[in-house]
């Protein structure tokens, strides 16, 4: 019992220090221009990798921030919003959470002492000389030498364009991750969820943006497979409309499967839109990450082929349900249009893809 009590005190102390740290960071660095990005490093078996180093690069391949994973394999980075290619105007579309910091990882003491976080700006080779570890030891290359080398090796006609385009997508970060007895990862990790967090510390109310990155999976040094950062979180993995050929009077069901991440708790609104009429339906959760809706075909539906597209966006924590302002923004951005490519932007939508399902309506022969 006493051990649990002491653990609780340590956790409380850590959180208090984290809050104080973030307050200092907010005052000194214009917190609204930064994103609190967190993620996890796992081994091939899916177990956490503690004491791994994670560094993030800007678009010029300069090290912006680095962190070390804790005993749960988790880390936190202070990332300038511009590196995530996030539009400031769309912050209001994120889920708003009040009552504290969702997750603080990596060790509050290391966070406070880390000189990179004092200004949160790109590190040059000369600046890196003043950093105790791990940059000084060459574990993480300052000035982007490692990233430059990796990108140079990938400059084939088939690979150069996709890699450069991928890292410029909203919510994408160029990372280097190293762990014991593992293959280094130098590649792109993507945000799967963002939210605006409001917390009180020192009698003041502060807002910050938190983002969750896909887990990094490190392969063993002798493995033929490469280390990577990827997940199926919030991907529409399966979408079905049944029956897909119907006549007036029949009931049609739309069902999709969208895997939720283990953290944080997410709040989704899943909506289907008819491409020819603009009609929309909200799909309701039926458990096990599945969402469904049923509707009846009536005489107003056009004949022949039509497309129904499904996407999901973030609901408010305190006010669940559809958001008209956000749906207008989604429509204005063309994200429901099956004729346009889908561009995932975590400040507008949370489904990382769009499900386009074909429905054919025929005349009844009765």
C-alpha positions in Angstrom: 0.0 0.0 0.0 2.8 2.4 0.9 4.5 1.6 -2.4 1.4 2.6 -4.3 1.2 5.8 -2.2 4.8 6.7 -3.1 4.2 6.0 -6.8 1.2 8.3 -6.7 3.3 11.0 -5.1 5.9 10.6 -7.8 3.3 10.8 -10.5 1.7 13.9 -9.0 5.1 15.5 -8.6 6.0 14.7 -12.2 2.7 16.1 -13.6 3.1 19.3 -11.4 6.6 19.8 -12.8 5.3 19.2 -16.3 2.6 21.8 -15.9 5.1 24.3 -14.5 7.4 23.5 -17.4 4.7 24.0 -20.0 3.7 27.3 -18.3 7.3 28.5 -18.7 7.4 27.2 -22.3 4.1 28.9 -23.1 5.2 32.3 -21.8 8.6 32.2 -23.3 7.9 30.7 -26.7 4.4 31.6 -27.8 2.9 28.1 -27.1 0.3 28.6 -29.8 3.0 28.4 -32.4 4.1 24.9 -31.1 2.6 21.5 -31.0 3.1 19.1 -28.1 3.8 15.9 -30.2 3.9 12.5 -28.5 4.5 9.0 -29.7 5.8 5.6 -28.8 8.7 3.4 -29.8 8.2 -0.4 -29.9 10.3 -3.4 -30.8 9.4 -6.1 -33.3 7.4 -7.9 -30.7 5.4 -4.8 -29.9 7.0 -4.2 -26.5 8.1 -0.7 -25.4 11.7 0.4 -26.1 12.9 2.5 -23.2 15.9 4.9 -23.5 15.6 5.2 -27.3 16.4 8.6 -28.8 13.9 10.4 -31.1 14.9 13.6 -33.0 12.7 15.7 -35.3 14.0 17.7 -38.3 12.7 20.8 -39.9 12.3 21.2 -43.7 15.9 22.2 -44.0 17.0 18.9 -42.2 18.0 20.7 -39.0 17.4 19.1 -35.7 14.6 21.0 -34.0 14.1 18.9 -30.9 14.9 15.5 -29.4 13.7 13.3 -26.6 14.4 10.0 -24.9 11.7 7.4 -24.4 10.6 6.5 -20.9 10.0 3.1 -19.4 6.8 2.8 -21.5 8.6 3.6 -24.7 6.9 7.0 -24.9 8.4 10.4 -25.8 7.3 14.0 -26.2 8.6 16.7 -28.6 8.0 20.4 -28.8 7.4 21.0 -32.5 6.9 24.3 -34.3 3.6 24.3 -36.0 5.2 25.2 -39.4 7.1 22.0 -39.4 3.8 20.1 -39.2 2.5 22.2 -42.1 -0.6 23.0 -39.9 -2.9 26.0 -40.7 -3.4 28.2 -37.6 -6.8 29.2 -38.8 -8.2 25.7 -38.3 -7.4 25.2 -34.6 -11.0 25.7 -33.6 -12.0 22.5 -35.5 -10.0 20.4 -33.1 -11.5 18.5 -30.1 -11.2 20.8 -27.0 -10.2 19.1 -23.8 -10.1 20.8 -20.4 -8.7 19.7 -17.1 -5.1 18.9 -17.5 -2.3 17.7 -19.7 -3.4 14.5 -21.5 0.0 12.9 -21.4 3.5 13.9 -20.3 6.3 11.6 -21.1 10.1 11.4 -21.4 10.8 12.8 -17.9 10.0 16.4 -16.8 13.6 17.0 -15.5 15.1 16.2 -18.9 12.5 18.4 -20.5 13.5 21.4 -18.4 17.2 20.9 -18.8 17.2 20.3 -22.5 18.7 23.5 -24.0 17.0 22.8 -27.4 13.6 23.5 -25.8 14.7 26.9 -24.4 13.9 28.5 -27.7 12.7 25.5 -29.7 14.6 26.4 -32.9 16.7 24.6 -35.4 20.1 23.6 -34.1 23.3 24.4 -36.1 26.5 22.4 -35.8 28.1 25.1 -33.6 25.1 25.2 -31.3 25.1 21.4 -31.0 28.6 21.6 -29.5 27.1 23.1 -26.4 24.5 20.3 -26.0 25.6 17.7 -23.5 23.9 14.6 -25.0 23.0 12.9 -27.2 24.0 15.3 -30.1 27.5 15.9 -28.8 28.2 12.2 -28.9 27.1 12.0 -32.5 24.0 9.9 -31.6 21.8 12.5 -33.4 23.3 14.4 -36.2 23.0 18.2 -35.9 22.7 20.2 -39.1 20.8 17.3 -40.8 23.8 15.3 -42.0 22.1 12.0 -41.5 18.8 13.2 -43.0 20.7 14.6 -45.9 22.5 11.3 -46.5 19.3 9.3 -46.3 17.5 11.6 -48.7 20.5 11.6 -51.0 20.4 7.8 -51.1 16.7 7.9 -52.0 17.1 10.3 -54.9 16.0 7.8 -57.6 13.2 9.0 -60.0 10.8 6.6 -58.3 11.6 7.5 -54.7 12.6 11.1 -54.6 9.3 12.8 -55.3 7.1 10.6 -53.0 9.4 11.1 -50.0 9.7 14.8 -50.4 5.9 15.1 -50.9 5.2 12.9 -48.0 7.1 15.0 -45.5 5.3 18.1 -46.6 1.8 16.7 -45.9 -0.2 18.2 -43.0 0.8 16.4 -39.8 3.9 14.7 -41.1 7.3 14.8 -39.4 10.8 13.8 -40.4 12.2 11.7 -37.5 15.4 9.9 -36.6 14.9 7.1 -34.0 17.6 5.0 -32.5 17.3 2.2 -30.0 19.6 -0.5 -28.6 20.4 -3.4 -31.0 17.9 -2.0 -33.5 18.0 -0.6 -37.0 17.8 3.2 -37.0 14.7 4.8 -38.5 15.1 7.9 -40.6 11.7 8.6 -42.1 8.3 10.2 -41.9 6.0 9.7 -39.0 2.4 11.0 -39.2 -0.1 12.5 -36.8 -3.2 10.4 -36.3 -5.0 12.7 -33.8 -4.8 16.4 -32.6 -6.6 18.2 -29.9 -6.6 21.5 -28.1 -5.9 21.2 -24.4 -6.7 23.8 -21.8 -5.1 23.5 -18.3 -4.6 25.7 -15.2 -1.3 26.2 -13.6 -0.2 29.0 -11.2 -3.7 30.5 -11.3 -3.5 31.0 -15.1 -5.4 29.2 -17.9 -3.2 28.1 -20.8 -4.0 26.4 -24.1 -1.8 24.2 -26.1 -2.1 21.8 -29.0 -1.3 18.1 -28.5 -0.7 15.7 -31.3 -0.2 11.9 -31.4 2.2 10.3 -33.8 2.1 6.8 -35.3 4.1 4.3 -33.2 7.7 3.6 -34.4 8.5 -0.1 -34.8 12.2 -0.8 -34.6 13.5 -3.9 -36.3 16.5 -5.9 -35.1 19.9 -5.0 -36.6 20.0 -8.3 -38.5 16.4 -8.1 -39.8 15.7 -7.9 -43.5 12.7 -5.7 -42.8 13.3 -2.0 -42.1 12.2 0.0 -39.1 9.1 2.1 -39.8 6.5 4.4 -38.3 3.0 3.3 -39.2 -0.4 2.2 -37.9 -4.0 1.6 -38.9 -5.4 4.0 -36.4 -8.4 6.0 -37.7 -8.1 4.4 -41.2 -11.4 3.3 -42.7 -10.4 -0.3 -43.0 -13.6 -1.6 -44.4 -16.6 0.1 -46.0 -19.7 -1.6 -47.4 -23.1 -0.6 -48.7 -25.7 -3.4 -48.9 -27.4 -4.0 -51.1 -25.3 -2.0 -53.6 -28.0 -2.5 -56.2 -31.4 -1.4 -54.9 -34.9 -0.2 -56.1 -37.3 2.3 -54.6 -38.7 1.0 -51.2 -35.6 -1.0 -50.2 -33.6 -0.3 -47.1 -29.9 0.2 -47.6 -27.2 -0.1 -44.9 -23.8 1.6 -44.8 -21.2 0.1 -42.5 -17.5 1.1 -41.9 -14.7 -0.1 -39.6 -12.4 2.6 -38.2 -9.9 1.4 -35.7 -9.5 3.7 -32.7 -6.0 4.2 -31.1 -5.2 3.0 -27.6 -4.6 6.6 -26.6 -6.0 9.2 -26.3 -9.8 8.7 -26.1 -11.1 10.0 -29.4 -14.5 11.5 -30.2 -15.6 10.9 -33.8 -18.5 12.0 -36.0 -18.8 9.7 -39.0 -20.8 11.1 -41.9 -21.7 9.7 -45.4 -22.5 12.1 -48.3 -24.4 11.4 -51.5 -22.3 12.8 -54.4 -25.3 13.7 -56.6 -27.9 15.0 -54.1 -25.6 16.3 -51.3 -27.7 14.3 -48.8 -25.9 13.3 -45.6 -26.3 10.6 -43.0 -24.5 10.3 -39.6 -23.2 6.7 -38.9 -23.6 5.7 -35.3 -21.2 3.6 -33.3 -22.4 0.0 -32.8 -19.2 -1.1 -30.9 -15.9 -2.7 -31.9 -14.9 0.4 -33.9 -17.8 -0.1 -36.3 -20.3 2.6 -37.5 -23.6 2.0 -39.3 -26.6 3.8 -40.7 -29.7 2.6 -42.6 -32.0 4.6 -44.9 -34.8 3.8 -47.4 -34.6 4.5 -51.1 -37.4 6.7 -52.3 -38.5 8.2 -55.6 -36.3 11.3 -55.1 -33.1 9.3 -55.6 -31.5 9.5 -59.1 -31.4 6.3 -61.1 -28.3 4.4 -62.1 -24.9 4.7 -60.4 -24.1 7.1 -57.6 -21.3 7.4 -55.0 -21.7 7.7 -51.3 -18.5 8.9 -49.5 -17.8 8.4 -45.9 -15.3 10.4 -43.7 -14.9 11.2 -40.0 -14.1 14.3 -38.1 -13.5 15.3 -34.5 -16.5 15.9 -32.2 -16.4 18.2 -29.2 -15.7 16.4 -25.9 -18.4 18.4 -24.1 -20.9 18.7 -27.0 -21.0 15.4 -29.0 -22.7 15.4 -32.3 -22.4 16.9 -35.7 -20.7 20.3 -36.3 -22.2 22.4 -39.1 -19.2 24.8 -39.4 -16.8 21.9 -39.8 -18.9 20.1 -42.4 -19.1 23.3 -44.4 -15.2 23.5 -44.3 -14.9 19.9 -45.3 -17.3 20.4 -48.2 -15.5 23.6 -49.2 -12.1 21.8 -49.2 -13.6 19.2 -51.6 -12.9 16.3 -49.2 -16.3 14.7 -49.8 -15.9 14.9 -53.6 -15.1 11.4 -55.0 -13.7 13.1 -58.1 -10.9 14.8 -56.1 -8.0 13.1 -54.3 -8.4 12.9 -50.5 -5.9 14.9 -48.6 -5.7 14.1 -44.9 -5.4 17.1 -42.7 -5.7 16.3 -38.9 -7.1 19.8 -38.2 -10.1 19.2 -40.5 -10.8 15.5 -40.6 -9.7 12.5 -38.5 -10.3 9.6 -40.9 -7.0 9.2 -42.7 -8.8 8.1 -45.9 -12.2 8.3 -47.5 -14.5 5.4 -48.3 -16.2 5.8 -51.7 -19.0 3.3 -52.2 -21.0 2.7 -55.3 -24.8 2.5 -55.1 -26.9 1.6 -58.2 -30.6 2.3 -58.2 -32.8 0.6 -60.7 -36.5 0.8 -61.6 -38.8 -1.8 -60.1 -40.1 -4.4 -62.4 -43.1 -5.1 -60.3 
